[in-house]
Each structure stands twice: as C-alpha cells, then as structure tokens.
C-alpha cells in the first residue's frame, strides 16, 4: 500500500466534462508533494454500460431473468436489441466528437432505433434549424441513450439516471434509514459495473486514503456503495467524503451508522482538511488538530475543527490538475432544447473559479451564512491567466466555465484585458449578477476576450420581491444590462424563481409578463424557472418569521438537513403555476406565442397582468443618464491606424486635415481631424492600446490634450470622428 490519495467522483455528474473538485484537490496536493490519483467513475461506468459488450450483457441479463410484466416501451427496445447493440459504439464515438460524419445518418431518422423518448421530440426543424446537423444529431443520439436508460430503470436498476444515480434516496434525507436499507440490499446491475471498475482502480493505485467527492444528491448512494466495497475488500484503507452535498446537507450529522461506510467527512474548502487528515493518518498530527472533520469517537459522531489552522489563500492552492481523467472520452449530449442547457452539456469545459465566495453575499434565499459563499476572495487576473495557460497545455482544450457564485465585474474586466494582452484564444462563460456595472463597453470588452454567454439570477421579476430577496437590482436595470450583453453578441440566460415567501398570484403573473417582454424585445435568449426552496443556512431559513413563513417542523434530522419544508400562509398556491410557467418559457425561447394572453398558459383562472405592455421597451429607452466619469479607463482594442496629412480644397480655399484609416476584421473606416488634434490622437491611440500594461483614465487624456495646447477637450472627444472610433475598438471602462 502506498502513501497516496485516491480521489473519486462517483456516478453520476455531467457526462461531457469532469466535475472539477478532484482536479482542484489534486492540484493542491501537488503543491504539498502528496501523491494523488483521480478517477471519474461516472464516465467510466457510462462507457462500460453503453458499449457493444455492455449492451449485449444487459440484454442477456434481462432475457435470462425477464421482469414479471414489461411495458410496451421496454418490449419494443428488447425486440430491437440487435439494432441497439450494432449502433452503440458508433453513437458513443460520435458523441465523443470522434465520428462527426455520423451526424448525417443520425439526422435522417432511419439509422437509430427509436422508442418512447422520440415521441416527445420538439419540432426539430425550428429547434435546430439555426443550430445545424451536428446539434440535431446530438439531440437524437441523446434520446436514443435516454430510451436505453428507461429500459435499465424498468428492468435491472430502478436507481439509474444519467446525471443522478439514486437521487431520490438522498433528496431531503433527514433520516439515513432508507439509504441504509438500500445499501444492505443486493447489488444492483449498475453497482456490479461500478465495483468492478473500482476494484481495478484500487488494485492499480493501492492508496492509503480514498477521498470521495459528493457534489450532488445524485452521487450520494454510489459514494456510500464505493465506501462499503472498500471497507469489505481493503479494510486498512481510510475513506473520507467531502463536497457540495456534505457541505450543505450534513452539517448537523449525528447518525453513527454513516461511519460503517466511511471514516471521515470534511466540510467546506477541502485543502486544509485534506492536508491535516493525511498528516493525521501518517501519525504526524493528533486527532484534535483535524480541520472541519466529522469522525466517530467512542461510538459517537464527533466534529473537530482546529481553529488555529487557517485555510489557504486562493493564490496558494495550485492549479487544477486534470491528469488521470479520460479527457478524450467524455460525451456531449443535448437533452433539452435550451441554448444554455446545450452549452452546459455540450463540449468539454475546463472549470475554474475567478473568486472564492460571492462579492455580493446578501441574497436572502442563498446559503450566505456558509463560508463557501460568505468568505469572498478574488484571484489576481494574471494568476488566473497563468492557470488557464497551464490547463490548456495539459488538456488541449481552451474552453473555460468559471463556476463562480457570481463573477465580479471588475475582475472580469481585468481578466478580459489580460487574455487580450496575452493573445490567448479562449472561449468562456460564467455566472453573474445583472448589475449596472455591465455597461455597453464592458460587454464589448468581454466579448473580445472570448466570453460567449452569461447566466444570472433575475429570480422574481418584481421589484417588491427583488427587494425582499436583497438582490440589489431592479427589473428595468436587468433589461438594460441584458441589452448590453445581447448587442455585444453574448448570450444571456436568466435563472427565474417562483414561490418566494409571500409571493402572490398577481406577482407571479407580473413576473411572467416581464419575462415575456424581455424575450419579445430580443434581450433574453434562455431562461429556466425554479421553485423556491427554503434552506437551513439562508436568511429565510434562519429567520422564517421575518419573511412570514413557517417551518413545518422544528425537528432536526440525524442525517441530511438543508431543504426545509415550509408553509407560506399569505402566498399563492405556488405549485399550481409550475407547468404553465415552464410551458410558456419553452415557447418564448423559440420565439413563438409571444403575443398569447398569459391566461392561455394556465388551466385555472389567473389575474390579468398589472405590468404596462411597454414596460421593458420604455426601460430600454431610459438609458442610464449621466456624463462619463473622469475616472473611466480608456482602452483601444483595434489595430493602430495609418495617418497622413492631406490638403483639401473647396471653392478656392485650401486646408490641411489629418486623415486616419482604421482596419478591423469586417471593414475599413476613415476619420479626419485638424492636424494638431491628429498628432495628439495618434500618440494617444498608441498609449491606450490594449497591449500596454498601463491603463489611462479619461482625466489623464484630457490633461495631456490641454498640455499639448489644444482647446475644448469635451467638444473634440464627443464629436463624430472620435465617436466613430467606438466601432473600431475604442472603449470607456
């Protein structure tokens, strides 16, 4: 057995890209000289199951022990089993990006066997008319895999689900009973595949510590199954669990049975807890020196948090290390016809974080009392770019998803400038707050650096509720920001919420009307409705009375405690709006039914909207007033122009002008100014070029203009020639 750490992501998270937790931890352990190996068992199980051999074994297993009753759908898939077995390898290669020409055959709809999922297909022409053959084929291939998934669930493993395995067992699991019982039943079909892969990995790595990352409820069952198998076959190996699920759900854990499967649970940032745990297991630290760690002592669940041990700064945690992972074997699926979901699940994205925590940190539905959001610490733009370059060299992929709670606008600006200065070719997207800092010019800068999309919480499109949420934004402001992004060519996805405490039916309908108007105005491309959930660590969960809601029970479970069942006596019947909100949104995203009365989406009587039909249009006309601040930074992204002084004549009089020619990717532009101003402008454009590390403010430009003996800076700067430069890359940030 080696003194190494084996980092595992159990089934299932996304299939298109590795969940980054183990890569972050491996990068940190590298800085400490601790040997670590990582595996994403989710993609490994998927590839073993969805292969020619895997499917043949699946069908053989079903035929050997057929269920008592088969649905018509399962019977059809079994009847077509040869078609599935003979096409699966080609389809997986296609979804891995290694067989792109198959898209033509898949799109014709006579290559793949089709079962019930295909009956739910959207109209593929308008869904993918603008997206092309590859996307259409990916969507069809995803439906084909979903059909097989339905067969697996019905015939061999009711827990199965692509991005969530046995998720039902861990949703609001206040008691460990149901999960405990499931773990003491026989292995499911997928459990056998999982533990066979785990056995091979354990044999090869021979670790002293296995660390299992559980980001979501859908990983929990498989995490315990892995722990159970290791306990049985490698009793000397210690097992730790961490990740998003324990961080939010298991903070009040008291059930000792959990520790029959694992030895330790760590909370929040994993770096310092992992280092201390490793040193403890090496005999270099006492138990009381552990950091944010649950363990069993004398048969009781004990939480140890050595306060004298501090967390690492973001500059000290190293660069995420994606080695060991099967980076060329992840599969791109398109499950839902939604541009942001497509972005999320299509293509390989390297995950990075611009800042630890949230710079806003006030939203009342959010876990702002927990350190992963409360402790805000940005990373310097130069260090971020260093990490990006390292990851590109390692993975061969230049797409980045910044997984921030909300990326800070000032840091996004600094990062964009650094990317452009280094001439990095990258494609990136992130989550934001729709705040007024996102001006037209900042959005153009972000686009120039490779930003293709942003997602942000509009939550409830009602100013009263946005105030209660403490979002710090208004609907009108969101509309203007969305227009800036859209006009810069950056896609906007909005997270929408319904069912916030005290939300009335009127406010839900008004919120829907605001969303309808944003789609109609063309300033929103994608959105998704979520029903409000009260969580234990949010301001609403910590003080329900303040928000006029009541907890259904004060009892604290012995296992998971995060989602709190609550009663909203003054609010609407929130659940009843779910279907209509989602159906209307699907149509709005495809540009249809935008003129329908809102009542059409609901099968019960809803109030008429009280929002003016031109609310969003008016908000967009009221562009933020006010002069440009003297402290605004001026940056020129374009190529340096050529300048010549030419003589012009008209009606017998002649004069000289400085003529500038600007070339950009799409067009050539000319401007003319008087020669003294021309000489000054040529010098300034070289100074404010984006390649220069020093940035100049508008005030500094004004000072240099006046120092050159020139008059009336405002008149020159706000006149047509300089305004033309905004089309060629001049920005005020």
Secondary structure, DSSP 8 states (H G I E B T S, - for coil): --S-EEEEE-S-S-SSS--THHHHHHHHHHHTT--EEEEEHHHHHHHHHSSHHHHHHHHHHHHHT--SS--HHHHHHHHTHHHHHHHHHHHHHHHTTS-TTHHHHHHTTSSS---GGGGG---HHHHHTTT-HHHHHHHHHHHHHHHHHHHHHHHT-TT--SS-SSHHHHTT--SSHHHHHHHTS---HHHHHHHHHHHHHHHHH--SEEEEE--SGGGHHHHHHHHHHHHHH-TTSEEEEESHHHHHH-TT---GGGGGT-SEEE-SSHHHHHHHHHHHHTTSS-GGG-SSEEEEETTEEEEE--TTS----GGGS-----TTS-GGG------SS-HHHHHHHSS--EEE-SEES-SS---TTS-TTSHHHHS-EE--HHHHHHHHHHHHHHHS--EEEE--SS--HHHHHHHHHHHHHTT---EEEEEE---TT--HHHHHHHHHTTEEEEEEEEESS-HHHHHHHT----HHHHHHHHHHHHHHT-EEEEEEEE--TT--HHHHHHHHHHHHHHHHTT---EEEEEE--EETTSHHHH-GGGGT-EES-----SS---EE-EE-TTS--GGGGHHHHHHHHHHHHTT-STTS-GGGG-SS------S-TTHHHHHHHS---S---TT-EEEE-S---EEEEEEEEETTEEEEEEEEEEE-SS-EEEEEE-HHHHHHHHHHHHHTBTTSSS-EEHHHHHHHHHHTT---HHHHHTSHHHHHHGGGTEEE-
